[in-house]
Amino acid sequence: MAEEPRRRGAARTDELLRVTLELATESGYAGLSIEAVARAAGVGKHTIYRRWPSMAALLLDALSRVWTTDLDYRDTGDVRADLREQFLRSVPALAAPPIGPVYRALIAEAQGDETLRATLYDRFLRTVEERTLARIVRAQLAGELVAGVDLTFPAEVLCGALYYRHLLSTRLPDEKAVDALLDMFMAAYGR
């Protein structure tokens, strides 16, 4: 039987990211190490360290590969319906492997690592907040929401409530929770 050719470059990187996600899903962050990834991928640790300086950096790149949830809001002219659709579309992605376990692990690790915390915000959370803010500002300009109010903090609250439920609560952000959140938002800012 012929030996499988050695993978290099992009193919090797893809393999390492795939193995990282598999191990993170199986054993969680606590059971994950550069050594474990190297062993599972059949490479030396130096192969991984040449690409990523830490386990957290490797996980961030692995998460980027599977974070495929469409973050663009539709604009149907009904801001509540558009927010609801987007939030309900995002919930399963955040709850299921591989994103759910990896994302929770990175959030936990980021609490003691300011650089990771900033990177996680810049690569993932900032986009969610900016797109949510853009959608509600468009609604404000169209007259669906009260004029003259800065909606930056309300956008953070909308996103933050769902992340809180997903990351810290034992209650999932289900339809009932999404509807209650949007009812509060519309009561405060709707016309």
Accessible surface in RSA format (square Angstrom, percent):
REM  Atomic radii and reference values for relative SASA: ProtOr
REM  Chains: A
REM  Algorithm: Lee & Richards
REM  Probe-radius: 1.40
REM  Slices: 20
REM RES _ NUM      All-atoms   Total-Side   Main-Chain    Non-polar    All polar
REM                ABS   REL    ABS   REL    ABS   REL    ABS   REL    ABS   REL
RES MET A   1   242.90 125.8 152.94 101.2  89.96 214.2 131.36 111.7 111.54 147.8
RES ALA A   2    97.95  90.1  65.02 100.3  32.93  74.9  75.45 106.3  22.50  59.6
RES GLU A   3   161.70  92.8 132.71 100.4  28.99  69.0  57.61 111.4 104.09  85.0
RES GLU A   4   122.56  70.4 102.75  77.7  19.81  47.2  49.94  96.6  72.62  59.3
RES PRO A   5   110.60  80.6  95.61  87.2  14.99  54.5 106.62  88.0   3.98  24.7
RES ARG A   6   168.38  70.7 142.12  72.4  26.27  62.5  60.56  82.8 107.82  65.3
RES ARG A   7   102.93  43.2  96.24  49.1   6.69  15.9  25.76  35.2  77.17  46.8
RES ARG A   8   169.95  71.4 154.76  78.9  15.19  36.2  64.37  88.0 105.58  64.0
RES GLY A   9    44.18  54.5   0.00   N/A  44.18  54.5  39.08 107.2   5.10  11.4
RES ALA A  10    81.11  74.6  64.94 100.2  16.17  36.8  71.43 100.6   9.68  25.6
RES ALA A  11    46.82  43.1  38.82  59.9   8.00  18.2  44.28  62.4   2.55   6.8
RES ARG A  12    25.99  10.9  25.99  13.2   0.00   0.0   1.36   1.9  24.63  14.9
RES THR A  13    27.97  19.9  27.97  28.4   0.00   0.0  18.47  24.8   9.50  14.4
RES ASP A  14    65.64  46.0  60.91  60.6   4.73  11.2  24.25  57.1  41.39  41.3
RES GLU A  15    34.35  19.7  32.31  24.4   2.04   4.9   9.73  18.8  24.62  20.1
RES LEU A  16     0.00   0.0   0.00   0.0   0.00   0.0   0.00   0.0   0.00   0.0
RES LEU A  17     5.20   2.9   5.20   3.7   0.00   0.0   5.20   3.7   0.00   0.0
RES ARG A  18   109.22  45.9 104.52  53.3   4.70  11.2  67.95  92.9  41.26  25.0
RES VAL A  19     6.21   4.1   6.21   5.6   0.00   0.0   6.21   5.4   0.00   0.0
RES THR A  20     0.00   0.0   0.00   0.0   0.00   0.0   0.00   0.0   0.00   0.0
RES LEU A  21    15.86   8.8  15.68  11.2   0.19   0.5  15.86  11.1   0.00   0.0
RES GLU A  22    78.92  45.3  73.60  55.7   5.33  12.7  34.63  67.0  44.29  36.2
RES LEU A  23    33.03  18.4  33.03  23.6   0.00   0.0  33.03  23.2   0.00   0.0
RES ALA A  24     2.75   2.5   2.20   3.4   0.54   1.2   2.20   3.1   0.54   1.4
RES THR A  25    53.67  38.2  33.93  34.4  19.74  47.1  32.26  43.3  21.41  32.4
RES GLU A  26   137.11  78.7  97.02  73.4  40.09  95.4  46.11  89.2  90.99  74.3
RES SER A  27    56.61  47.8  30.47  40.7  26.14  60.2  39.17  83.4  17.45  24.4
RES GLY A  28    26.78  33.0   0.00   N/A  26.78  33.0  24.73  67.9   2.06   4.6
RES TYR A  29    53.99  25.2  46.67  26.6   7.32  19.1  39.46  29.7  14.53  17.9
RES ALA A  30   108.57  99.8  66.97 103.3  41.60  94.6  77.28 108.8  31.29  82.9
RES GLY A  31    44.78  55.2   0.00   N/A  44.78  55.2  27.01  74.1  17.76  39.8
RES LEU A  32    14.81   8.2   0.14   0.1  14.67  36.9   0.17   0.1  14.64  39.4
RES SER A  33    39.79  33.6  36.53  48.7   3.26   7.5  31.61  67.3   8.18  11.5
RES ILE A  34     6.74   3.8   5.02   3.7   1.72   4.1   5.02   3.6   1.72   4.7
RES GLU A  35    72.85  41.8  70.26  53.2   2.58   6.2  37.06  71.7  35.79  29.2
RES ALA A  36    16.69  15.3  14.25  22.0   2.44   5.5  14.73  20.7   1.96   5.2
RES VAL A  37     0.00   0.0   0.00   0.0   0.00   0.0   0.00   0.0   0.00   0.0
RES ALA A  38     4.12   3.8   4.06   6.3   0.07   0.1   4.06   5.7   0.07   0.2
RES ARG A  39   175.71  73.8 151.56  77.3  24.15  57.5  80.81 110.4  94.90  57.5
RES ALA A  40    59.76  54.9  19.79  30.5  39.97  90.9  31.65  44.6  28.11  74.5
RES ALA A  41    21.69  19.9   0.49   0.8  21.19  48.2   2.97   4.2  18.71  49.6
RES GLY A  42    67.91  83.7   0.00   N/A  67.91  83.7  36.64 100.6  31.26  70.0
RES VAL A  43    24.65  16.2   3.41   3.1  21.24  51.2  13.56  11.8  11.09  30.1
RES GLY A  44    30.24  37.3   0.00   N/A  30.24  37.3  21.50  59.0   8.74  19.6
RES LYS A  45    96.97  47.3  92.36  56.7   4.61  11.0  45.40  40.9  51.57  54.9
RES HIS A  46   113.39  62.0 107.39  74.6   6.00  15.4  76.24  78.6  37.15  43.2
RES THR A  47     8.10   5.8   8.10   8.2   0.00   0.0   1.26   1.7   6.84  10.3
RES ILE A  48     0.00   0.0   0.00   0.0   0.00   0.0   0.00   0.0   0.00   0.0
RES TYR A  49   104.50  48.8  87.70  49.9  16.80  43.7  61.38  46.1  43.12  53.2
RES ARG A  50   168.41  70.7 128.44  65.5  39.97  95.2  73.44 100.4  94.97  57.6
RES ARG A  51    75.59  31.7  44.58  22.7  31.01  73.8  30.26  41.4  45.33  27.5
RES TRP A  52    10.07   4.0   9.62   4.7   0.45   1.1   7.45   4.0   2.62   4.2
RES PRO A  53   110.98  80.9  85.61  78.0  25.37  92.2  91.98  75.9  19.01 118.1
RES SER A  54    46.36  39.2  42.65  56.9   3.72   8.6  38.06  81.0   8.30  11.6
RES MET A  55    22.49  11.6  18.04  11.9   4.45  10.6  18.04  15.3   4.45   5.9
RES ALA A  56     9.65   8.9   8.45  13.0   1.20   2.7   8.45  11.9   1.20   3.2
RES ALA A  57    25.02  23.0  21.18  32.7   3.84   8.7  23.41  33.0   1.61   4.3
RES LEU A  58     0.00   0.0   0.00   0.0   0.00   0.0   0.00   0.0   0.00   0.0
RES LEU A  59     0.19   0.1   0.19   0.1   0.00   0.0   0.19   0.1   0.00   0.0
RES LEU A  60     6.86   3.8   6.86   4.9   0.00   0.0   6.86   4.8   0.00   0.0
RES ASP A  61    43.71  30.6  42.24  42.0   1.47   3.5   6.97  16.4  36.74  36.6
RES ALA A  62     0.00   0.0   0.00   0.0   0.00   0.0   0.00   0.0   0.00   0.0
RES LEU A  63     0.00   0.0   0.00   0.0   0.00   0.0   0.00   0.0   0.00   0.0
RES SER A  64    47.02  39.7  27.13  36.2  19.89  45.8  25.58  54.5  21.44  30.0
RES ARG A  65   125.94  52.9 101.22  51.6  24.72  58.8  40.31  55.1  85.62  51.9
RES VAL A  66    36.94  24.3  30.45  27.6   6.49  15.6  32.74  28.4   4.20  11.4
RES TRP A  67    37.71  15.1  21.03  10.2  16.68  39.2  20.16  10.7  17.56  28.5
RES THR A  68   112.31  79.9  85.13  86.3  27.19  64.8  62.84  84.4  49.48  74.8
RES THR A  69    26.84  19.1  11.06  11.2  15.78  37.6  15.02  20.2  11.81  17.9
RES ASP A  70    74.24  52.0  63.66  63.4  10.58  25.0  32.65  76.8  41.59  41.5
RES LEU A  71    25.99  14.5  22.80  16.3   3.19   8.0  22.93  16.1   3.06   8.2
RES ASP A  72    79.41  55.6  75.44  75.1   3.97   9.4  25.62  60.3  53.78  53.6
RES TYR A  73    26.36  12.3   6.77   3.9  19.59  51.0   4.65   3.5  21.71  26.8
RES ARG A  74   133.06  55.9 126.53  64.5   6.52  15.5  49.12  67.1  83.93  50.9
RES ASP A  75    81.37  57.0  47.24  47.0  34.13  80.7  22.56  53.1  58.81  58.7
RES THR A  76    74.61  53.1  35.19  35.7  39.42  93.9  42.89  57.6  31.72  48.0
RES GLY A  77    50.06  61.7   0.00   N/A  50.06  61.7  30.62  84.0  19.44  43.5
RES ASP A  78    70.97  49.7  69.19  68.9   1.78   4.2  24.00  56.5  46.98  46.9
RES VAL A  79     0.42   0.3   0.42   0.4   0.00   0.0   0.42   0.4   0.00   0.0
RES ARG A  80    62.72  26.3  62.64  31.9   0.08   0.2  32.55  44.5  30.18  18.3
RES ALA A  81    45.63  42.0  36.91  57.0   8.72  19.8  41.11  57.9   4.52  12.0
RES ASP A  82     2.36   1.7   1.46   1.5   0.90   2.1   0.29   0.7   2.07   2.1
RES LEU A  83     0.01   0.0   0.01   0.0   0.00   0.0   0.01   0.0   0.00   0.0
RES ARG A  84    65.03  27.3  65.03  33.2   0.00   0.0  15.59  21.3  49.44  30.0
RES GLU A  85    63.91  36.7  55.28  41.8   8.63  20.6  34.94  67.6  28.97  23.7
RES GLN A  86     5.77   3.2   5.77   4.2   0.00   0.0   3.52   7.5   2.25   1.7
RES PHE A  87     8.27   4.1   8.21   5.1   0.06   0.2   8.21   5.0   0.06   0.2
RES LEU A  88    42.91  23.9  34.14  24.4   8.77  22.0  34.41  24.2   8.50  22.9
RES ARG A  89    86.04  36.1  69.76  35.6  16.29  38.8  58.41  79.8  27.63  16.7
RES SER A  90    20.42  17.3  20.31  27.1   0.12   0.3  16.28  34.7   4.14   5.8
RES VAL A  91    24.52  16.1  23.53  21.3   0.98   2.4  23.96  20.8   0.55   1.5
RES PRO A  92    79.64  58.0  72.74  66.3   6.89  25.1  79.00  65.2   0.64   4.0
RES ALA A  93    28.79  26.5  16.14  24.9  12.65  28.8  26.52  37.3   2.27   6.0
RES LEU A  94    15.31   8.5  15.31  11.0   0.00   0.0  15.31  10.8   0.00   0.0
RES ALA A  95    40.16  36.9  23.11  35.7  17.04  38.8  23.93  33.7  16.23  43.0
RES ALA A  96    46.77  43.0  42.74  66.0   4.03   9.2  45.90  64.6   0.87   2.3
RES PRO A  97    82.15  59.9  63.37  57.8  18.78  68.3  63.48  52.4  18.67 116.0
RES PRO A  98    43.80  31.9  43.80  39.9   0.00   0.0  43.80  36.2   0.00   0.0
RES ILE A  99    12.84   7.3  12.77   9.5   0.07   0.2  12.77   9.2   0.07   0.2
RES GLY A 100     0.00   0.0   0.00   N/A   0.00   0.0   0.00   0.0   0.00   0.0
RES PRO A 101    28.42  20.7  21.14  19.3   7.28  26.5  23.58  19.5   4.84  30.1
RES VAL A 102     0.20   0.1   0.00   0.0   0.20   0.5   0.20   0.2   0.00   0.0
RES TYR A 103     0.00   0.0   0.00   0.0   0.00   0.0   0.00   0.0   0.00   0.0
RES ARG A 104    93.11  39.1  87.74  44.7   5.37  12.8  33.94  46.4  59.17  35.9
RES ALA A 105    12.13  11.2   4.68   7.2   7.45  16.9  11.46  16.1   0.67   1.8
RES LEU A 106     0.00   0.0   0.00   0.0   0.00   0.0   0.00   0.0   0.00   0.0
RES ILE A 107    32.12  18.3  32.12  23.9   0.00   0.0  32.12  23.1   0.00   0.0
RES ALA A 108    68.23  62.7  50.95  78.6  17.28  39.3  56.75  79.9  11.48  30.4
RES GLU A 109    66.38  38.1  58.77  44.5   7.60  18.1   6.32  12.2  60.06  49.0
RES ALA A 110     1.20   1.1   1.20   1.8   0.00   0.0   1.20   1.7   0.00   0.0
RES GLN A 111   106.39  59.5  83.00  60.7  23.39  55.7  48.10 102.4  58.29  44.2
RES GLY A 112    78.05  96.2   0.00   N/A  78.05  96.2  40.32 110.7  37.73  84.5
RES ASP A 113    52.69  36.9  47.84  47.6   4.85  11.5  14.33  33.7  38.36  38.3
RES GLU A 114   120.82  69.4 112.68  85.2   8.14  19.4  67.27 130.1  53.56  43.7
RES THR A 115   104.48  74.3  98.22  99.6   6.26  14.9  67.57  90.8  36.91  55.8
RES LEU A 116     8.05   4.5   4.49   3.2   3.56   8.9   7.60   5.3   0.45   1.2
RES ARG A 117   114.40  48.0 112.13  57.2   2.27   5.4  25.73  35.2  88.67  53.7
RES ALA A 118    55.72  51.2  47.61  73.5   8.10  18.4  55.25  77.8   0.46   1.2
RES THR A 119    42.27  30.1  39.11  39.6   3.16   7.5  23.45  31.5  18.82  28.4
RES LEU A 120     4.22   2.4   4.22   3.0   0.00   0.0   4.22   3.0   0.00   0.0
RES TYR A 121    73.40  34.3  73.30  41.7   0.10   0.3  53.49  40.2  19.91  24.5
RES ASP A 122    72.43  50.7  57.63  57.4  14.80  35.0  21.01  49.5  51.42  51.3
RES ARG A 123    94.37  39.6  70.92  36.2  23.45  55.8  37.47  51.2  56.90  34.5
RES PHE A 124     8.00   4.0   6.93   4.3   1.08   2.8   8.00   4.8   0.01   0.0
RES LEU A 125    40.71  22.7  40.51  29.0   0.19   0.5  40.53  28.5   0.18   0.5
RES ARG A 126    95.09  39.9  95.09  48.5   0.00   0.0  24.07  32.9  71.01  43.0
RES THR A 127    36.68  26.1  36.54  37.0   0.14   0.3  14.22  19.1  22.46  34.0
RES VAL A 128    19.43  12.8  17.84  16.1   1.60   3.8  19.16  16.6   0.27   0.7
RES GLU A 129    41.11  23.6  40.54  30.7   0.56   1.3   9.89  19.1  31.22  25.5
RES GLU A 130    95.70  54.9  89.31  67.6   6.39  15.2  39.91  77.2  55.79  45.5
RES ARG A 131    96.77  40.6  91.74  46.8   5.03  12.0  19.93  27.2  76.85  46.6
RES THR A 132     0.18   0.1   0.18   0.2   0.00   0.0   0.00   0.0   0.18   0.3
RES LEU A 133    47.40  26.4  47.40  33.9   0.00   0.0  47.40  33.3   0.00   0.0
RES ALA A 134    46.49  42.7  37.70  58.2   8.78  20.0  45.62  64.3   0.86   2.3
RES ARG A 135     1.13   0.5   1.13   0.6   0.00   0.0   0.13   0.2   1.01   0.6
RES ILE A 136     0.00   0.0   0.00   0.0   0.00   0.0   0.00   0.0   0.00   0.0
RES VAL A 137    50.70  33.4  50.70  45.9   0.00   0.0  50.70  44.1   0.00   0.0
RES ARG A 138    96.67  40.6  92.21  47.0   4.46  10.6  59.28  81.0  37.40  22.7
RES ALA A 139     0.72   0.7   0.00   0.0   0.72   1.6   0.72   1.0   0.00   0.0
RES GLN A 140    26.38  14.8  20.08  14.7   6.30  15.0   5.07  10.8  21.31  16.2
RES LEU A 141   147.34  82.1 112.67  80.6  34.67  87.2 116.38  81.7  30.96  83.3
RES ALA A 142    79.41  73.0  38.22  59.0  41.19  93.7  51.05  71.9  28.35  75.1
RES GLY A 143    36.22  44.7   0.00   N/A  36.22  44.7  24.36  66.9  11.85  26.5
RES GLU A 144    41.61  23.9  31.63  23.9   9.98  23.8  29.14  56.4  12.48  10.2
RES LEU A 145     0.48   0.3   0.00   0.0   0.48   1.2   0.00   0.0   0.48   1.3
RES VAL A 146    43.00  28.3  43.00  38.9   0.00   0.0  43.00  37.4   0.00   0.0
RES ALA A 147    68.96  63.4  51.06  78.8  17.90  40.7  51.48  72.5  17.48  46.3
RES GLY A 148    85.91 105.9   0.00   N/A  85.91 105.9  44.92 123.3  40.99  91.8
RES VAL A 149    55.04  36.2  44.85  40.6  10.18  24.5  49.40  42.9   5.63  15.3
RES ASP A 150   111.07  77.8  87.69  87.3  23.39  55.3  45.82 107.8  65.25  65.1
RES LEU A 151     3.34   1.9   0.03   0.0   3.32   8.3   0.03   0.0   3.32   8.9
RES THR A 152    59.78  42.5  59.36  60.2   0.42   1.0  44.99  60.4  14.79  22.4
RES PHE A 153   138.43  69.3 136.49  84.5   1.95   5.1 136.93  83.0   1.51   4.3
RES PRO A 154     9.82   7.2   5.40   4.9   4.41  16.0   9.37   7.7   0.45   2.8
RES ALA A 155     1.55   1.4   1.55   2.4   0.00   0.0   1.55   2.2   0.00   0.0
RES GLU A 156    72.83  41.8  67.41  51.0   5.42  12.9  12.97  25.1  59.86  48.9
RES VAL A 157    65.96  43.4  60.40  54.7   5.56  13.4  65.84  57.2   0.13   0.3
RES LEU A 158     1.88   1.0   1.88   1.3   0.00   0.0   1.88   1.3   0.00   0.0
RES CYS A 159     7.00   5.3   5.06   5.6   1.94   4.6   6.75  17.1   0.25   0.3
RES GLY A 160    34.72  42.8   0.00   N/A  34.72  42.8  30.50  83.7   4.22   9.5
RES ALA A 161    36.07  33.2  24.93  38.5  11.14  25.3  33.01  46.5   3.05   8.1
RES LEU A 162    16.32   9.1  15.99  11.4   0.33   0.8  15.99  11.2   0.33   0.9
RES TYR A 163    26.70  12.5  26.56  15.1   0.14   0.4  22.60  17.0   4.11   5.1
RES TYR A 164   112.32  52.4 107.46  61.1   4.86  12.6  74.21  55.8  38.11  47.0
RES ARG A 165    56.77  23.8  56.71  28.9   0.06   0.2   8.92  12.2  47.85  29.0
RES HIS A 166    11.30   6.2   2.36   1.6   8.94  22.9   1.07   1.1  10.23  11.9
RES LEU A 167    35.78  19.9  15.12  10.8  20.66  51.9  15.32  10.8  20.46  55.1
RES LEU A 168   136.36  75.9 102.03  73.0  34.33  86.3 106.62  74.9  29.74  80.0
RES SER A 169    21.37  18.1   0.87   1.2  20.50  47.2   6.46  13.8  14.91  20.9
RES THR A 170   140.97 100.3 105.69 107.1  35.28  84.1  88.63 119.0  52.34  79.1
RES ARG A 171   131.39  55.2 126.06  64.3   5.33  12.7  63.54  86.8  67.85  41.1
RES LEU A 172   107.87  60.1 100.84  72.1   7.03  17.7 100.84  70.8   7.03  18.9
RES PRO A 173     3.35   2.4   3.35   3.1   0.00   0.0   3.35   2.8   0.00   0.0
RES ASP A 174    74.57  52.2  67.64  67.3   6.93  16.4  34.96  82.3  39.61  39.5
RES GLU A 175    98.48  56.5  96.36  72.9   2.12   5.0  28.41  54.9  70.07  57.2
RES LYS A 176   169.83  82.9 160.89  98.7   8.94  21.3 109.55  98.6  60.29  64.2
RES ALA A 177    18.11  16.7   7.14  11.0  10.98  25.0  14.20  20.0   3.92  10.4
RES VAL A 178     0.00   0.0   0.00   0.0   0.00   0.0   0.00   0.0   0.00   0.0
RES ASP A 179    38.77  27.2  38.77  38.6   0.00   0.0  16.22  38.2  22.55  22.5
RES ALA A 180    53.36  49.1  47.39  73.1   5.98  13.6  52.08  73.3   1.28   3.4
RES LEU A 181    13.23   7.4  11.87   8.5   1.36   3.4  12.49   8.8   0.75   2.0
RES LEU A 182     0.03   0.0   0.03   0.0   0.00   0.0   0.03   0.0   0.00   0.0
RES ASP A 183    77.11  54.0  70.41  70.1   6.70  15.8  27.51  64.7  49.60  49.5
RES MET A 184   127.82  66.2 119.68  79.2   8.13  19.4  82.63  70.3  45.19  59.9
RES PHE A 185    11.35   5.7   5.28   3.3   6.06  15.8  10.84   6.6   0.51   1.5
RES MET A 186    48.70  25.2  42.25  28.0   6.45  15.4  42.55  36.2   6.15   8.1
RES ALA A 187    91.52  84.1  49.50  76.4  42.02  95.6  62.12  87.5  29.40  77.9
RES ALA A 188    66.07  60.7  33.33  51.4  32.74  74.5  43.96  61.9  22.11  58.6
RES TYR A 189    51.94  24.3  51.94  29.6   0.00   0.0  18.54  13.9  33.40  41.2
RES GLY A 190    21.18  26.1   0.00   N/A  21.18  26.1   4.57  12.6  16.61  37.2
RES ARG A 191   184.50  77.5 109.44  55.8  75.06 178.7  63.21  86.4 121.29  73.5
END  Absolute sums over single chains surface
CHAIN  1 A    10373.0       8136.1       2237.0       5979.4       4393.6
END  Absolute sums over all chains
TOTAL         10373.0       8136.1       2237.0       5979.4       4393.6
